[in-house]
Structures are given as structure tokens and as C-alpha cells.
């Protein structure tokens, strides 16, 4: 069975500010703050809200729910990234 990888991509320091213990414990690796922040796509959801009455969850809600989902399944391992260097990620 192939090895599965989990990749979290969140804007700015969203995860770091909300869950600093996950980084301090080595459960999640820190990204490289020196990489350029390039916005390739933006979406306007106004029409879906107006025409269909849709509502959307915030990025904070989605990030927290994703972490809780991973924790419940044991997919976050403390110390996993303590000795990993960015160049090897």
C-alpha cells in the first residue's frame, strides 16, 4: 500500500496562532515564512449566496474541524517533526 501524505495549507499564520502547541510538540512542521505569498485564484461567492441562499463556513472553522477529525483518528503524532529540517520536507 502506498504511503499517504497529509498536507495542510492555510493562509498566513492561521494554524500557528490557533494551535501553537501542535508546532511546539513537533506534531506539525512549520512552513517557510520566507516563501513568497502568491495568490493564484480568488473566488466570489456572492451569486451562490444570493441565488441559492448558500452560506459558507469560515477558514477558522474548517481548520479546527480538520484538526479534530485528524486527532480523532490518531493521524497526528506528537514529536513527528521535531528532527525534520525544512529542506527534507
C-alpha positions as a printed Julia matrix, in Angstrom:
89×3 Matrix{Float64}:
   0.0    0.0    0.0
   1.47   3.41  -0.91
   2.41   5.83   1.86
  -0.17   8.58   2.26
   0.89  12.15   2.96
  -1.1   14.81   4.73
  -0.56  18.39   3.65
  -2.08  21.36   5.46
  -2.18  24.61   3.52
  -3.66  27.56   5.36
  -3.21  31.27   4.75
  -0.67  33.15   6.83
  -0.21  32.09  10.4
  -3.76  30.88  10.97
  -2.85  27.45  12.35
   0.19  28.71  14.27
  -1.89  31.27  16.16
  -4.8   28.93  16.91
  -2.82  25.78  17.76
   0.77  26.67  18.76
   1.09  23.5   20.85
   0.92  21.35  17.7
   4.09  23.04  16.42
   5.87  23.19  19.78
   5.32  19.45  20.29
   6.55  18.59  16.8
   3.15  17.27  15.73
   3.06  19.64  12.73
   6.03  21.18  10.88
   6.28  24.94  10.45
   6.25  26.23   6.9
   8.88  28.54   5.47
   7.86  32.16   6.18
  10.36  33.36   3.56
   8.45  31.83   0.66
   6.58  34.37  -1.45
   2.85  34.61  -0.82
   1.33  34.25  -4.28
  -2.44  34.34  -4.65
  -3.23  32.39  -7.81
  -7.02  32.2   -7.57
  -9.77  34.13  -5.87
 -13.44  33.3   -5.87
 -16.51  35.45  -5.44
 -19.34  33.52  -3.8
 -21.84  36.39  -3.86
 -24.03  34.85  -6.57
 -24.33  31.5   -4.83
 -25.36  33.3   -1.66
 -27.9   35.47  -3.49
 -29.38  32.9   -5.87
 -29.16  29.73  -3.81
 -29.15  31.11  -0.28
 -25.91  29.29   0.49
 -23.75  30.12   3.45
 -20.11  29.2    3.93
 -18.04  28.29   6.94
 -15.0   30.36   7.88
 -11.44  29.17   7.3
 -11.04  29.06  11.1
 -13.99  26.65  11.46
 -12.71  24.45   8.65
  -9.16  24.35  10.06
 -10.35  23.45  13.56
 -12.73  20.77  12.31
  -9.99  19.24  10.15
  -7.61  19.05  13.11
 -10.29  17.48  15.32
 -11.02  14.92  12.59
  -7.32  14.01  12.34
  -6.92  13.85  16.14
  -9.93  11.54  16.49
  -8.36   9.1   14.03
  -4.89   9.23  15.56
  -3.33  10.8   12.49
  -1.44  13.5   14.42
   1.67  12.13  16.11
   3.43  14.26  18.71
   7.15  14.68  18.05
   6.91  13.53  14.45
   8.52  16.69  13.1
  10.95  17.59  15.91
  14.02  16.49  13.97
  12.81  17.19  10.42
  14.53  20.0    8.56
  12.61  22.1    6.07
  14.9   21.01   3.27
  13.81  17.4    3.76
  10.07  18.13   3.72
